Amino acid sequence: MERAYNFNAGPSALPLEVLNRAQEELVNFKQTGMSVMELSHRSKEYEEVHEQAQSLLRELMQIPNNYEILFLQGGASLQFAQIPMNFLREGKIGNYVLTGSWSEKALKEAKLIGETFIGASTKEQGYNSIPHVEEIAINKNDAYLHVTSNNTIYGTQWHKFPQFENISLIADMSSDILCRPIQVENFSLIYAGAQKNLGPSGVTVVIVKKDLLENSRQDIPTILRYTTHAEANSLYNTPPTFAIYMLSKVLEWVKEQGGIQAIEKRNIEKAKLIYDAIDESEGFYRGHAEKNSRSLMNITFNLPSDELNKKFLAEAKAAGFVGLNGHRSVGGCRASTYNSVPLEACMALRQFMIEFKDNHNQ
Ligand SMILES: *Cc1c(COP(=O)(O)O)cnc(C)c1O
């Protein structure tokens, strides 16, 4: 069977090699006579999977030893609440930079917990760009500064992160973790739901600096404290074992591809194919994001009319392209070109876009 040209925004494409390997060991994992799903999370065999996922992530992202790597549940959405619950104390301010719907959702949760502030926002421009680092306002009692590194719905991405002395930088990297190298040292906490670049849904990766944990609140429910999970090595309760197993397989694959640098190079090549099709279309395709804020992972665009958007999406679907419709809140078209989307799929989409334009641009 042919694999689909999968441009889904999340859950999204996984590498075929990873799926094949998981299939090979599905019913008998490492001569246990059981699937990974059937192993005890306290067994030696599972423990190896858990540790491999942590150590591969540490190696690939060059995560220093003063950071914990946690595997949690509840998606990135639980992090929106868990971050202020742990770090937003009385008298402190949660500072949020708004660059799209996900940052708005993060802010909404923080407001339920404590005092918040909007350090910068590009809402008035329809979230088509990322604010300049110099434009971000801070307060001396900020508990943290929260950013969304890639805006999945609007198709924008930070290319230079803010850096303020004495303010912990927290980033939602759900839709671009591992798409390019970053300096983990510049962040106090990074979180990402796995279902875009890391694996299947069900596990959320949290990378957190140990000294941030030292100041976290302990008067909240046990399962919501980061320290609970750090002390138990993410085995406080039953973790999503199969999702973590798939994560370890995806990380193995990233390493085989040559690591994050090689992945980035290919991501640039993939995105360029589609951005060039937009830029060379003489206005037929209109990119939503300003050029200097464009995302490597989510390419958003519109055609000259709603009718043409619909026609484009219908014909693309018939031609075997999956997931090209924009998010239900903004409409239009979106191609999500996550790490696992092959170059060939992007080449095929580029070709389709050029042909569609030639057929409909009289
Ligand atoms: C998908 C996404 C989320 C939501 O993730 P869930 O795991 O569904 O909670 C949050 N933030 C960003 C940037 C996303 O892309």
The ligand as an SDF file (V2000), in Angstrom:
LIG
                    3D

 15 15  0  0  0  0  0  0  0  0999 V2000
   -0.6480   21.0850   19.5630 C   0  0  0  0  0  0  0  0  0  0  0  0
   -0.1730   22.1600   20.4510 C   0  0  0  0  0  0  0  0  0  0  0  0
   -0.6090   22.2700   21.7760 C   0  0  0  0  0  0  0  0  0  0  0  0
   -1.6690   21.3740   22.3720 C   0  0  0  0  0  0  0  0  0  0  0  0
   -1.1660   20.1410   22.6710 O   0  0  0  0  0  0  0  0  0  0  0  0
   -2.0420   19.0210   23.4200 P   0  0  0  0  0  0  0  0  0  0  0  0
   -1.0220   17.9590   23.5820 O   0  0  0  0  0  0  0  0  0  0  0  0
   -3.1660   18.6650   22.5140 O   0  0  0  0  0  0  0  0  0  0  0  0
   -2.4980   19.5740   24.7070 O   0  0  0  0  0  0  0  0  0  0  0  0
   -0.0590   23.2670   22.5540 C   0  0  0  0  0  0  0  0  0  0  0  0
    0.8580   24.1140   22.0630 N   0  0  0  0  0  0  0  0  0  0  0  0
    1.2830   24.0490   20.7930 C   0  0  0  0  0  0  0  0  0  0  0  0
    2.3070   25.0220   20.3020 C   0  0  0  0  0  0  0  0  0  0  0  0
    0.7850   23.0760   19.9490 C   0  0  0  0  0  0  0  0  0  0  0  0
    1.2070   23.0070   18.6790 O   0  0  0  0  0  0  0  0  0  0  0  0
  1  2  1  0
  2  3  1  0
  2 14  2  0
  3  4  1  0
  3 10  2  0
  4  5  1  0
  5  6  1  0
  6  7  2  0
  6  8  1  0
  6  9  1  0
 10 11  1  0
 11 12  2  0
 12 13  1  0
 12 14  1  0
 14 15  1  0
M  END
$$$$
